[in-house]
Structures are given as C-alpha cells and as structure tokens.
Amino acid sequence: LHLPLQKKKQVFKKMNRILEFAIAQKVHYKAYPKDWFWEWRKEGATGPGGHPVLHSKVAGRSTYFVEHWQKKY
C-alpha cells in the first residue's frame, strides 16, 4: 500500500492529536468522545451504521474494526 507523502503527513498529524488527547485523559474512558471505538470493541458487536465489528491480528496484536465506517487508504 502506497501513501503519498502529503497523506502520510496528514495521518501523522491526526495520530499525534489523538495520542496527545488520550494521554491527557489518562484512563478516564468516559472523557473520550462518544464516537471513539471503545464501546464496540467486541467481535460480532454492532458498530456504527449497524455494521458488524470484525477482529483481526496485525503484527501479533488484536485489532477491531468496522468495514464501511473506517477509511482504508
């Protein structure tokens, strides 16, 4: 998968903002925005838009995602 340099920079900036926010909240999950993925992190659960939550392993780690909701670049 190839991303243009400009897209990589956009992703990097957004990731930094998300990480800075998450670190500032510490473990207070209730302070996170309602549209963050915490509530749906169960395989088979109904995610945003009524689509099912899927599970996969990436680099040996579990990941959960909802097709049609999260963009794939």
C-alpha positions in Angstrom: 0.0 0.0 0.0 1.5 3.3 -1.1 0.5 6.6 0.5 1.6 9.9 -1.0 3.9 12.0 1.3 1.1 14.6 1.9 -1.3 11.9 3.1 1.4 10.5 5.4 1.8 13.9 6.9 -1.9 14.3 7.4 -2.2 10.9 9.1 0.8 11.7 11.3 -0.7 15.0 12.5 -4.1 13.4 13.3 -2.4 10.5 15.1 -0.4 12.9 17.2 -3.6 14.9 18.2 -5.4 11.7 19.1 -2.5 10.4 21.2 -2.0 13.7 23.0 -5.7 13.8 23.8 -5.7 10.2 25.0 -2.6 10.7 27.2 -4.2 13.8 28.8 -7.3 11.8 29.7 -5.1 9.0 31.3 -7.5 6.1 31.9 -10.7 8.1 32.2 -12.5 6.5 29.2 -15.7 8.4 30.0 -14.0 11.6 29.0 -13.4 10.3 25.5 -15.7 11.4 22.7 -18.8 9.2 22.2 -17.8 8.3 18.6 -14.5 6.7 19.7 -14.4 3.0 19.3 -14.3 1.8 23.0 -18.0 0.8 23.2 -17.9 -1.5 20.2 -14.6 -3.4 20.8 -16.1 -6.8 20.7 -16.1 -9.1 17.7 -19.7 -9.5 16.4 -21.0 -6.4 18.2 -22.9 -3.9 16.1 -20.8 -1.0 15.3 -21.5 2.4 13.8 -24.0 2.4 10.9 -25.3 -1.1 12.0 -22.2 -2.9 10.6 -20.6 -5.7 12.5 -17.3 -5.4 14.4 -14.6 -7.6 12.9 -11.5 -8.9 14.6 -8.0 -9.5 13.1 -4.4 -9.9 14.2 -1.9 -7.3 13.0 1.7 -7.8 13.8 0.6 -10.2 16.6 -1.8 -7.8 18.2 -5.6 -7.9 18.2 -7.4 -5.2 16.3 -11.1 -4.5 15.9 -12.6 -2.6 13.0 -15.9 -1.9 11.2 -15.8 -2.1 7.4 -17.7 0.7 5.7 -17.0 3.0 8.7 -13.2 3.3 8.9 -11.5 4.5 5.8 -8.9 2.3 4.2 -6.1 4.2 2.5 
